[in-house]
Amino acid sequence: MDYVQQRVAQEAAKDGGASSGFFTPLNLILLAVVFYTTFSFLKPKTPLAIPKEEPAVVFRTFTPRTLLPYNGENNQPVYLAVRGRVFDVTRGRNFYGPGGPYANFAGRDASRGLAKGSFDEDMLTKDLDGPLDTLADLTRDELEAMAGWEERFQEKYLVVGRLVAVGDEDKEETKE
């Protein structure tokens, strides 16, 4: 036992024994974390960038021909019409813009195609200067499907205008 007591006394008498215990790897890691945390709180913050305001959209009257350029090509907004309402679906450009699954509806009256669940070209009005599609031959289920799409568009997108036949641009909108 004398050896153990003698050894403990020698270790206790060593100069700097307590200070060398401070620089352990664990203490160095903790010290680095404290410095990093302090630095991140004290460093100057970058000012928050105010998001760029979207340009104001004026409610206007479209004909099938004047709606056609709004198909998302050449950085144009993407509009489509459902039952006479023109929606700005630019935020959904991945779906409605060029290359999207609903791209053939961009700049067009999508009412018949949405009602029938078809994305074929024959669902679109061919004569852009003729009368609008009356949708009179749609079944009750097809009308309900179209109403569901219209409701979804109203929840997500802005109505930016109304679609009328050529020659009806100056007539006042009728109340539904």
The 8 nearest C-alpha neighbors of each residue, nearest first, counted from 0:
[[1, 3, 2, 4, 5, 6, 7, 8],
 [0, 2, 4, 3, 5, 6, 7, 8],
 [1, 3, 5, 0, 4, 6, 7, 8],
 [4, 2, 6, 0, 5, 1, 7, 8],
 [5, 3, 7, 1, 6, 2, 8, 0],
 [4, 6, 2, 8, 3, 7, 1, 9],
 [5, 7, 9, 3, 8, 4, 2, 10],
 [8, 6, 4, 10, 9, 5, 11, 3],
 [7, 9, 11, 5, 6, 10, 12, 4],
 [10, 8, 6, 12, 7, 11, 5, 13],
 [9, 11, 7, 13, 12, 8, 6, 16],
 [12, 10, 8, 9, 13, 7, 16, 14],
 [11, 13, 9, 10, 8, 14, 16, 7],
 [14, 12, 10, 11, 16, 9, 15, 8],
 [13, 15, 16, 12, 11, 17, 10, 18],
 [16, 14, 18, 17, 19, 13, 20, 12],
 [15, 17, 19, 14, 18, 13, 20, 11],
 [18, 16, 20, 15, 19, 21, 14, 13],
 [17, 19, 15, 20, 21, 16, 22, 14],
 [18, 20, 21, 17, 16, 22, 15, 23],
 [21, 19, 18, 17, 22, 23, 16, 15],
 [20, 22, 19, 18, 23, 26, 17, 27],
 [23, 21, 20, 19, 26, 27, 24, 18],
 [22, 24, 26, 25, 21, 20, 27, 19],
 [25, 23, 27, 26, 28, 22, 29, 21],
 [26, 24, 28, 27, 23, 29, 22, 30],
 [25, 27, 29, 23, 28, 24, 30, 22],
 [26, 28, 30, 24, 25, 29, 31, 23],
 [29, 27, 31, 25, 30, 26, 24, 32],
 [30, 28, 26, 32, 31, 27, 33, 25],
 [29, 31, 27, 33, 28, 32, 26, 34],
 [30, 32, 28, 34, 29, 33, 35, 27],
 [33, 31, 29, 35, 30, 34, 36, 28],
 [32, 34, 30, 36, 31, 35, 37, 29],
 [33, 35, 31, 37, 32, 36, 38, 30],
 [36, 34, 38, 32, 37, 33, 31, 39],
 [37, 35, 33, 39, 38, 34, 32, 40],
 [36, 38, 34, 40, 35, 39, 33, 41],
 [37, 39, 35, 41, 36, 40, 42, 34],
 [38, 40, 36, 42, 37, 41, 35, 43],
 [41, 39, 37, 38, 42, 36, 43, 35],
 [40, 42, 38, 39, 37, 43, 44, 36],
 [43, 41, 39, 38, 40, 44, 37, 45],
 [44, 42, 41, 45, 40, 39, 46, 38],
 [43, 45, 46, 42, 41, 47, 40, 39],
 [46, 44, 47, 43, 48, 42, 41, 39],
 [47, 45, 44, 48, 43, 49, 50, 42],
 [46, 48, 49, 45, 44, 50, 43, 51],
 [47, 49, 50, 46, 51, 45, 52, 44],
 [48, 50, 47, 51, 52, 46, 53, 45],
 [51, 49, 48, 52, 53, 47, 54, 46],
 [52, 50, 49, 53, 48, 54, 55, 47],
 [51, 53, 50, 54, 49, 55, 56, 48],
 [52, 54, 55, 51, 56, 50, 90, 89],
 [55, 53, 52, 56, 51, 57, 76, 50],
 [54, 56, 53, 57, 52, 58, 159, 157],
 [57, 55, 54, 58, 159, 53, 59, 157],
 [56, 58, 59, 55, 159, 160, 54, 60],
 [59, 57, 160, 159, 56, 60, 158, 161],
 [60, 58, 160, 57, 61, 159, 161, 56],
 [59, 61, 161, 160, 162, 168, 62, 163],
 [62, 60, 162, 65, 66, 161, 163, 59],
 [61, 63, 65, 163, 64, 162, 164, 165],
 [62, 64, 127, 66, 65, 67, 61, 107],
 [63, 65, 67, 62, 127, 66, 128, 61],
 [66, 64, 62, 67, 61, 63, 68, 69],
 [67, 65, 106, 63, 64, 61, 69, 68],
 [66, 68, 106, 64, 69, 65, 107, 63],
 [69, 67, 70, 66, 106, 65, 75, 71],
 [70, 68, 106, 77, 78, 67, 76, 71],
 [69, 71, 105, 106, 77, 68, 72, 96],
 [72, 70, 77, 75, 96, 76, 69, 74],
 [71, 73, 74, 75, 70, 97, 96, 69],
 [72, 74, 75, 71, 70, 76, 68, 69],
 [75, 73, 72, 71, 76, 77, 70, 69],
 [74, 76, 71, 73, 72, 69, 77, 70],
 [77, 75, 71, 89, 69, 78, 74, 70],
 [76, 78, 89, 71, 70, 69, 88, 105],
 [79, 77, 87, 106, 86, 69, 88, 105],
 [78, 80, 106, 105, 107, 86, 85, 108],
 [79, 81, 85, 108, 84, 109, 83, 86],
 [80, 82, 110, 84, 83, 109, 108, 149],
 [83, 81, 84, 110, 80, 108, 149, 162],
 [82, 84, 162, 161, 81, 80, 85, 163],
 [85, 83, 161, 80, 81, 82, 162, 160],
 [84, 86, 80, 160, 161, 79, 158, 159],
 [87, 85, 158, 78, 79, 157, 159, 88],
 [86, 88, 78, 157, 89, 156, 77, 159],
 [89, 87, 91, 90, 77, 78, 86, 156],
 [88, 90, 77, 92, 91, 76, 87, 78],
 [91, 89, 88, 92, 87, 156, 93, 77],
 [90, 92, 89, 88, 93, 94, 95, 96],
 [91, 93, 96, 89, 95, 94, 90, 88],
 [94, 92, 99, 91, 96, 95, 98, 97],
 [95, 93, 99, 92, 91, 100, 101, 96],
 [96, 94, 102, 101, 92, 99, 105, 93],
 [97, 95, 92, 71, 102, 99, 93, 94],
 [96, 98, 102, 99, 71, 72, 95, 70],
 [97, 99, 102, 96, 100, 93, 94, 95],
 [100, 98, 94, 102, 95, 93, 101, 96],
 [99, 101, 94, 102, 98, 95, 103, 93],
 [102, 100, 95, 99, 103, 94, 104, 118],
 [103, 101, 95, 99, 96, 104, 105, 97],
 [102, 104, 105, 101, 120, 118, 107, 95],
 [105, 103, 107, 109, 102, 101, 79, 106],
 [106, 104, 70, 79, 102, 107, 103, 78],
 [105, 107, 67, 70, 69, 66, 79, 78],
 [108, 106, 104, 79, 105, 109, 67, 80],
 [107, 109, 80, 110, 79, 81, 104, 123],
 [108, 110, 104, 112, 81, 80, 111, 107],
 [111, 109, 81, 113, 112, 108, 82, 114],
 [112, 110, 114, 113, 109, 122, 115, 134],
 [113, 111, 117, 122, 115, 114, 109, 110],
 [112, 114, 116, 110, 115, 111, 145, 109],
 [115, 113, 145, 141, 111, 144, 112, 116],
 [114, 116, 112, 117, 113, 141, 111, 144],
 [117, 115, 113, 114, 112, 118, 144, 141],
 [118, 116, 112, 115, 119, 113, 122, 114],
 [117, 119, 112, 120, 116, 101, 122, 103],
 [118, 120, 121, 117, 122, 112, 123, 103],
 [119, 121, 122, 123, 118, 103, 124, 112],
 [120, 122, 123, 119, 124, 125, 118, 112],
 [123, 121, 112, 120, 119, 111, 124, 118],
 [124, 122, 121, 120, 125, 108, 109, 112],
 [125, 123, 126, 127, 122, 132, 108, 121],
 [124, 126, 127, 123, 121, 129, 122, 128],
 [127, 125, 129, 128, 124, 130, 63, 131],
 [128, 126, 63, 64, 129, 125, 124, 62],
 [127, 129, 126, 165, 64, 130, 63, 164],
 [130, 128, 126, 127, 131, 164, 165, 125],
 [129, 131, 164, 132, 128, 165, 126, 127],
 [132, 130, 164, 133, 129, 163, 124, 63],
 [131, 133, 134, 130, 124, 111, 135, 110],
 [132, 134, 135, 131, 136, 130, 82, 137],
 [135, 133, 132, 136, 137, 111, 110, 142],
 [136, 134, 133, 137, 132, 138, 142, 111],
 [135, 137, 134, 138, 133, 139, 141, 142],
 [138, 136, 135, 134, 141, 142, 139, 114],
 [139, 137, 141, 140, 142, 136, 135, 143],
 [138, 140, 142, 141, 143, 137, 144, 136],
 [141, 139, 143, 138, 142, 144, 137, 114],
 [140, 142, 114, 144, 138, 143, 139, 115],
 [141, 143, 145, 139, 144, 140, 114, 146],
 [144, 142, 146, 140, 141, 145, 147, 139],
 [145, 143, 141, 147, 114, 142, 146, 140],
 [144, 146, 114, 142, 148, 147, 143, 113],
 [147, 145, 149, 143, 148, 144, 150, 142],
 [148, 146, 144, 150, 145, 149, 143, 151],
 [149, 147, 151, 145, 150, 146, 152, 144],
 [148, 150, 146, 152, 151, 147, 145, 153],
 [149, 151, 153, 147, 152, 148, 146, 154],
 [150, 152, 148, 154, 149, 153, 147, 155],
 [151, 153, 149, 155, 154, 150, 156, 148],
 [154, 152, 150, 151, 155, 156, 149, 157],
 [153, 155, 151, 152, 156, 150, 157, 149],
 [156, 154, 152, 153, 151, 157, 88, 150],
 [157, 155, 152, 153, 87, 88, 86, 154],
 [158, 156, 87, 86, 159, 153, 155, 88],
 [157, 159, 86, 85, 160, 87, 84, 156],
 [160, 158, 58, 85, 86, 157, 87, 56],
 [161, 159, 59, 58, 85, 60, 158, 84],
 [160, 162, 84, 60, 85, 83, 61, 163],
 [161, 163, 83, 61, 62, 84, 60, 85],
 [164, 162, 62, 167, 61, 168, 161, 165],
 [163, 165, 130, 62, 167, 131, 166, 129],
 [164, 166, 167, 128, 62, 163, 168, 129],
 [165, 167, 168, 164, 169, 163, 170, 62],
 [168, 166, 170, 164, 165, 169, 163, 62],
 [169, 167, 166, 170, 60, 163, 165, 164],
 [170, 168, 167, 171, 166, 60, 172, 163],
 [171, 169, 167, 168, 172, 166, 173, 163],
 [172, 170, 173, 169, 168, 167, 174, 60],
 [171, 173, 170, 174, 161, 169, 175, 163],
 [174, 172, 171, 175, 170, 161, 83, 163],
 [175, 173, 172, 171, 83, 170, 161, 84],
 [174, 173, 172, 83, 82, 84, 171, 161]]
